[in-house]
């Protein structure tokens, strides 16, 4: 099995870190948070903008994810 390149590894690490942060902030379990982010565009936003988001405070990243999801119909 080939090792992941540095950028892919960093992306996976960041997304693996921020989903539990989102879950904790909005009182969801990890699975609920993942499916909520997927359903309302938060996961796509993370995949597209992770490089900029990973430099920000996790509080603001979680808030940005909330805003994206809310604008796409999320009600949490």
N, C-alpha and C positions, 0 to 999 in steps of 0.2 A: 504494500500500500504506500503510495507516494505521500510525502509530507506536504502540508499546506504551505503555500508561499506566505511570507510575512504579512502582506496586506490582508489576505483572506483570514489568516489566523487572528489578526487584530480585529477584523470585522466580527468574526464569530465570538471572540472574547467580549467585545463591547455589547453586542446584542444579547449574549448570555448573561451579562451583568445588568442591563437596563430593563429587561422584561420582568425580572423579580422586583426591581425597584418600583416599576409601574404597578405590579400586582400588590405590593405592600401599601403603596400610596392610596390605592383605590379599593383596598380590602377585598382583593380577589385571590384565588389560588393561581398558581402558575399557568395551569391549563386554561382557565377562564381568561386570564390576561392575554395569553397568546392568541386565542380564538377571537377575543374582542379586538385586539390590534389588527389581526388579519382581516376581520369582517369590515372594519371601519377605516382601513387605509393606513393605520399606524405602522404596520410592518413594512409596507411598501415605502413609506416615508423614511423609516429607519434604514432600509436597504439602500435607498438612493442617497441619503444625506448623512450616513453614519460618520463619515470622515470629519465633517464640520461639527456634528453633534458630540462626538467623543471628546472634544476639547472644552465643552461647556460643563457647568455644574450639573450633576445628575438631577437636582431639583428642577432646573429649567428644561432639561431634556424631557423629563416626565410630563411637565406642564405643556411643552410643545406637542408631545404625543397626544395628550388629552385634547388640545385645541384642534389638531388634525382630525381626530376621531369624532369630536363633537360636530365639526363642520361637515362630516360625512355621515351624520345621522346617529352617532353614538350618544347615549343618554346617561352615562355614568358620571 
